[in-house]
Amino acid sequence: DNSFRTQDYSDYNVYYIFSQLDNETIFNYSRVIRQSLISCRFGASDCTFNDFIPFRSAHYGICYTFNSILKNGKRKESNIPGNTGGLSIELY
């Protein structure tokens, strides 16, 4: 049998490319949350793109953290379980 399988290196190529780019370049060519966020609610309150902190992931590119204590010194809290008390977002 002359057939053989080669390992797929496409994931490694993406990781390598991301590792070579600086943050500014990645942010310039990525869809930022300001462009993607259609609606956002946390509990009974509205939220905006300003409630998210971006960070760089070698696997996913640009990711976001919601409700970080780094954003304004305190976290938003909810004592109500389920989707009515937690984060609900609609993305484009």
C-alpha positions as CSV (number, residue, x, y, z in Angstrom):
1,D,0.0,0.0,0.0
2,N,1.6,3.3,-1.1
3,S,-0.9,5.6,0.6
4,F,0.3,7.6,3.6
5,R,-1.1,10.3,5.8
6,T,0.5,13.6,6.5
7,Q,-0.1,15.5,9.7
8,D,-2.2,18.6,9.3
9,Y,0.0,21.6,10.2
10,S,-2.5,24.3,9.5
11,D,-3.1,25.0,13.2
12,Y,0.6,25.3,13.8
13,N,0.8,27.8,10.9
14,V,-1.9,29.9,12.4
15,Y,-0.2,29.9,15.8
16,Y,3.1,30.8,14.2
17,I,1.6,33.7,12.2
18,F,-0.2,35.1,15.3
19,S,3.0,34.8,17.4
20,Q,4.8,37.0,14.8
21,L,2.3,39.8,14.7
22,D,2.2,42.7,17.1
23,N,-1.0,43.5,19.1
24,E,-1.7,46.6,17.0
25,T,-1.7,44.7,13.7
26,I,-4.0,42.0,15.2
27,F,-6.4,44.5,16.5
28,N,-6.4,46.4,13.2
29,Y,-7.4,43.3,11.3
30,S,-9.8,41.8,13.8
31,R,-13.5,42.5,14.3
32,V,-13.6,44.4,17.5
33,I,-16.5,44.1,20.0
34,R,-17.6,47.7,19.2
35,Q,-18.4,46.5,15.7
36,S,-20.0,43.2,16.7
37,L,-22.0,43.9,19.8
38,I,-25.7,44.4,18.9
39,S,-27.2,44.2,22.4
40,C,-25.9,43.4,25.9
41,R,-27.6,42.9,29.3
42,F,-26.4,41.8,32.6
43,G,-29.2,41.1,35.0
44,A,-31.6,44.0,34.7
45,S,-29.0,46.5,33.4
46,D,-27.8,47.2,29.9
47,C,-24.1,46.9,29.2
48,T,-21.9,48.1,26.3
49,F,-18.6,47.3,24.6
50,N,-17.0,49.4,27.3
51,D,-17.7,46.6,29.8
52,F,-15.3,44.2,27.9
53,I,-11.5,44.0,28.1
54,P,-9.7,42.6,25.0
55,F,-6.9,40.1,25.3
56,R,-4.9,38.2,22.8
57,S,-5.2,34.4,22.4
58,A,-2.7,32.4,20.3
59,H,-5.5,30.0,19.4
60,Y,-8.5,32.4,18.9
61,G,-7.0,35.8,18.1
62,I,-8.8,38.6,20.0
63,C,-10.9,37.5,22.9
64,Y,-12.8,39.6,25.5
65,T,-13.4,39.4,29.2
66,F,-16.7,40.7,30.6
67,N,-17.0,42.1,34.1
68,S,-13.4,42.3,35.0
69,I,-12.3,44.0,38.2
70,L,-9.6,45.6,36.1
71,K,-12.1,47.6,34.2
72,N,-13.5,49.8,37.0
73,G,-12.3,48.5,40.3
74,K,-15.4,46.4,41.1
75,R,-17.3,43.6,39.5
76,K,-21.0,43.5,38.6
77,E,-22.8,40.8,40.6
78,S,-26.1,38.9,40.2
79,N,-27.8,36.7,42.7
80,I,-30.4,35.5,40.2
81,P,-29.5,32.3,38.4
82,G,-30.2,31.6,34.8
83,N,-30.3,33.8,31.7
84,T,-32.4,36.5,33.4
85,G,-29.7,37.2,36.0
86,G,-26.6,36.6,34.0
87,L,-25.0,38.0,30.8
88,S,-27.0,38.0,27.6
89,I,-25.3,39.3,24.5
90,E,-26.3,39.4,20.8
91,L,-23.4,39.6,18.4
92,Y,-23.3,40.4,14.7
